[in-house]
Structure formats: C-alpha cells, structure tokens
Amino acid sequence: MKTLFTTFISAVVLSALVGCGGTAAKNESTDSDSTSAFVSPLHVSGTALLNAAGDTMVLNGPSLGWHCNWGRFYNEGTVRALKENWGANITRAAIGAHPSGDCVNGYSLDSVNAVNLAMKVIDAAIANDMYIICDWHSHDNTLEDAKKFFTVITEKYGDTPNILYEIWNEPLDIPWQEIKTYAEEVIPVIRKNAPNAVVIVGTPKWDQDVDIAAEDPVDAPNLLYSLHYYAGTHKDWNREKAQKALDAGLPLIISECGSMDHTGDGPIDYESWQQWMDFADRNNISVLMWDIADKNETCSMISASASDNGLEWKEEDLKEWAKLARKTVGERNSRYSK
C-alpha cells in the first residue's frame, strides 16, 4: 500500500501527555463541551454499522492526507466543502505518528501540532454535522505514543458521537497476534473516556489480510476492521479475502482506498474501481478515499495551486481522481440516505 504514508486541557496535562513543549490551541469552532445534535451515535451489530435507531449506516467521503505534509487543508472551510460540494458525510484526519518516506515530521517529533490539527478538523466535522475518523496514521507499532494521543483526544471528545477511532492505520507485514495485542491495550484507553465509541482495528499487510483477523478477532464490542486497497493493484484475490472475512462475521470498513496502483500513482483503473464499489455496495461497507493532498501523484486529489480553503476550490483545482471520488461519494450517499 501507499507508504507515504482546546473542553480545555491544562498546560500541565497536555505537556505530560503530549510532550514536545507548547500548548494546544483553544478550539476555534465550537465550545469544548459541544456535541452535534444531528449526528446519531453509531454502533456495530454483526457486520453492520448502525445508528441509534438501528438503521444501517454507510458513510462515504475523502480522507485528508498526512497532517504533517498537508496540514494546510486541515481547516473548517475544507471540511465544509467536502460536505456541501462533495456530498460527504464523513472525513478522516490522518495524523502521522512518525516520519515515513517523504513525510518527515509527525507526532513523534511535534505532538502539539499533531493534536492541534486533529482537534481543528474534529471541531470542523462537529460544526458541519459530519462523522470523522481520528486516524493514528502509523505503519509501525507505536503503542505508547498511541496511548498518549488517544488519551488527549478522548479527554476532550469522549462524549462526542461524531468520532470513530482508527488505532493503527496500516500495520506492515506484522503478525496478527501482535496487532491484536496492541489493540487490546489501546482500546481500553479510548473506552475509558469514550465507552461507546466505534474503534477501527488495523489488519496485517497494509490492511489486506482481513481474513486472518477474522480467525481470531478482538473480544470487544463496537469494532470495525480496516480493509485497504488500491484498485490498480488489488483485485479479485483481495475481494475474496474480504468476502471470507465478512462470511466469518468480521465487520469491515474501507478506511482508505484509491483507484490507482498501490504506489498512489499510475493511471486510474476505472474497471477495477467499479468492481470494488459494487463489492462495497453489496456488503453495505463505508468507504474513505485517499486523499486531500497536493503532491504530484495520482492519488493526491488537489492541485498545488489550489487554495488551502476547500470552499475556494475551482473545478480546475480538482484532479481526475478527485472528480471520480466526488462523483462516487455523492452517488453512494444519495442512494443510502433514501
């Protein structure tokens, strides 16, 4: 897979939990105790994601890119544009845990910036009545930093129904038992302050081996398991693994995907993309598409000359992949909202 991968918090608490000096900026958009009156709490039953009324929820939207490289898009205007102009009902804050490839910063080097940007877009999602995945965007086992990060986030937002917590974006070629043990340590940290939150658990080999996770799932409620794919590379064999996991009762979410090769570059494979969407439709799976970024590569949806504020984007600021993603988001959310 793609390898490029302030309630008020006192300065003392933030320093102890976040490290790296400085204090988080006070919430600009909403009062710290605010929750959305229009976003229903979610829960998992069987393989389905449901709202409080028991209706199946299928969420669709683009993921923001790594916060440490594309933090310029982590603002209320962009989140609002994704809802109003793209029809999205969810986005994803990809909070880089550590340097990776050409992402040279991250929580491990500047935790205050990571927390501030996460809170900025969480507040924006709340203000715009959207769901948001708070994604610990890591390829390595960074257990202790993950615990610190999710402690800070859940201390502020534990009662907020808008947030799903993705605890390990894409484990590399790591045994499922190690990933499971990691999850069993991080989930209680989240559930201490957010007891009913939906938590997304990573799976081996860049979230491809969901069938292996299905053989020995984590013993906890309200879990989804991440399935990632890039349509130019991952085809029938990957869908077969996913179907096997679903048949075994493992609830899935496609928390990251693309229409191109696994490198994030190359041509769009429209045929394979449609096959994946048909699979997601048959199984009522939510889909997050990678990513709101401006790098010179196919998967980065936005032109480098575009405004930081998504409300100011012109049609020519959107790359081919952005237009396909926007079309898919709008069609799926229109269909599932009926």
N, C-alpha and C positions, 0 to 999 in steps of 0.2 A: 504493500500500500504506500501511499504517498508519505515520504519520510520527512518532509518539512512539517515536517510536521516540525453621613455615616450614620431604627434605634441607634443611638450614639455609642461608639466604642471608645473608652477612655484611652488616652495615650499609653498608659501603663499596660493595659490589657493587650492593645494592638501591638505594642513593642514586644511583649512577651510571646505573643502567638505568631506574629508576622515576622519580626526581626527586621533587619535591613534599615533601621532608623526611619525617622519621619512618622507622620500620622496620616491616616486615610482622610481624604476629603469628605466633608459632610455631604450627605445626599442632596443633590441639586433638584431632583424632580418631585419627590414625594416625601411626606413625613415618614420618619423611620418606622413607625408602627403601622403604616398603611398596608392594607391588603386590597386586592381587587374584588369588587362586588360582583363582577361579571365573569370571572373565571372560576369554573367549578373545580373543587378538589378532585384529583384523579386517584384511581386505584387499579390494581391488576387482578383479574379473575381468569383463571385458566391461561389462555394465550392472548386474552383481550385486555386492552386498556379502556377503562370505563370512567365516566364522570359520576358525580354524586347521585344522579338519577338512574344510573345503571345503563346509560346509553354508551354504545361503542364510540370511542374517540379515535380518529385517525388524523394526526397532526402533520402538517407539511410546511416547510419553509427552508430558506437557505441558512447555512451556518456562517457565522462570522469567521474570519481567518485568525491565525495565531495573534493573540493580543500584543505580543512583543514586536511584531513586524507591521501589523495593520491596525494598530490601536486608533488610527485616525478615523476609522469607521465605527468605533465604539461610542456612539452618541445617540441621543434621543431622536434626532432627525432621521438617521438611517433606520433605526428600528421602526419608527413610524412609517417611513416609506415602504418598508417591507410588508407592513400590514395593509396600508391604504393603496399602494400602487402595485404590489405583487399578489395581494390576497393571502399572505402568510398568516398563520395563527400560532406559529412558534418560530423561534430562532435559537441560536446556540452560541454561547460565549466560550470560545476555545482558549482557555487560559493555559498558556505554555508553562509546563512545570520546570523545564530545563532547556538549555541550548540544544538545538538539533539541526543539523545541516546548516542552512543559511539563516536560521533563526538563532541569533547569537545571544539573546537575553532570555528572560523567563523568571518564574517565581523564585527559583533558587538563587538568582543574582539580584533581583529587585522585587521583593514580595509586596512592598507597598503599592507600586504601580500595578501589579497584577490584581491585587484586591480592589484598588480604586476603580480600575476599568471593569472588573466583574460587576461591582456594585452599580456602576454607572449604567450598564446595559440591563441589569436586572431591574433597576428602578424604571428604566425606559419601557421595558416589557410590561411591568405592572401598570404604568401610566397609560399604556396602549391596550390593556386587556388582552395580553398575549401570554402564552406559555414560553418558557425559556429553559434550555438545558445549561446548567452550570457544569462545564466540562473541564475536568482535570486532564489537560491535553499532554499526556505523557506516553512514552514508549517503554520507559524503564520502570522498575519497581522503586517508587519514591514514597514509601509508606509514611515516614514521619512528616515530611512536608505536606502530604495529602491530608493527614490528620489535622495539622495546624490550619491549613487553608479552609477545610470544611468546618472546623470549629468556628472560625471567624464568620464565615458566611451564614451558617445556621444560627449563630447567636443573634444575628440581625433579622434573618428572614425565616426562622423556623416555623412561623405560623402562616407563611405566605403560600397559597396554593399554586402559584404560577410556576414554581421551580421544580424541575427534575434534576437529579444529581448524577452526573456521569463520572464515576470514580477512577477510571483508568481508560483513557481514550483507546489506545491500540497497543496492547501488550505484543511484544515481538514474538519470536519463537520460544515462548516461555511455557513450561508445563502448566496444565490446567490446575493442578493442586496448588501451585504457588499463587496463581491468580485467585483461586478460591480462598486461600488462607488470608491473602491481602484483603479481599472483600469482607471476610468475616471480622477483620479488625477495623476497617473504615466504616462499614455500615452502622455499627453502634455509635460511632462518633456523630454521624449525621442524625441518627434516630434519637439521640439524647435531646436535641432541640427541635427536630422536625420528625416526630414519631410516625407520621402518616405519609411522609414523602415517598414518591416513586424514585427508586435508585436504579441506575443503569450500570450493569456489570460488564466489564470487558471480557473478551474471549481470546483464545490463543491464535497466533499467527495473523496479527493485524485484524482481528475480529472476523476471521473466516471460519474457524473450527468450532462453530456453534453446536455441531452435533456431538463433539466431545464434552462440552459443558453440559449438554442435556443428559449425559450418562450419570452425572453426579452433581446436580445443581446445588446452589447455596440454600440452606434451610432458613429462609426468611421470607416474610410477605412483601408484596408490592415491589417486586423486582422485574425489570426488563433486562434482556441480554443484547449486547450490541452486535449487529451484523453490518460489516462494511464491505463495499465493493466498488470497483471501477469498471464500467461496462465493457470497455475495450479489452480488458484482461480477464475478468471474472465472468464466467458464462454458466452453461448448464451444470457443470460439476459443482459450482458454488451454490447454485439454487437447490441442487439435490441435497447438499449438506444442510441447507437451511430448512428444507421441507422435512428432512429427517428429524431435525430438532423440534420443529413445530408438531410433528406427529407424536413425538415423545412428551409433548406438553410444555415445551420451553417457550415462554413469551419473548418475542423479538421486537427490536426497534432498529431501523436503519438510521443510525445517528450520524452517519457520514457516507456519502457516495458521490460518484461522478460519472459522466457519460464518456469519458476518455480512458486512456491507459492508466495503469496503476501509478505511473510516474507523475500523474497530474497533467501530462502533456500529450501531444498527438491529436489526431482527428477525433471528432465526436462519432461514436458508434451508435447511430440512431436506432438501428435494428435491435441491438443488444439492450439499449436503454429502454426501449418499449417492452421488451421481454421482462426486464426487471420490474417495470411499473405494473405490468399485468400480474406478475407474481405478488407484488405488494398489494394490489387491489384484491386479488383472490383471498388473501390472508389478513386483510384489514391492518396492514403494517404502516406505522408512521414513518416519514422519510425526511431527513435533513440532507441538504445538498451542499457540497463543498465547492467554493467558499467566496465570501465577500472580501476580496483582496484585489490588489492591482499589479501583481507580478506578471512578467511577460511569459505566461504559460496558459494552456487551455483552461485549466480548472479555475484560475483566478477570474472572477466574473466581471470586474470593473476595470475600465481604462485608467492608466496612471494619471491622465489629465483631469479626471472627474473630481468633483467636489468631495470634501470629507462628509458633507451632509447629503444623505440619500434623497432628501426632498428636492435637491437641486440637480439631480442627475437628469441628463438628456438622453434620448434614445441612443444617440451615437456613443454615449459613455458605457453602454452595456454590450459586452462581447456576445458572441454566438451562444456560448454556454449559458450566459445569464438569461438570454431570451428563451431558451428551451426550459431552463429551470423555472422562470417566472410563469411560463405557459403551463407547465406541469403542476406547479403549486396552485395556480388559480383554478385549473380544471378539477384537481383532486379535492380541494377544499370546497369548491362549489357543489360538487357531487355529494360529498359526505355531510354537508351541512343541511341537506334536504331531508 
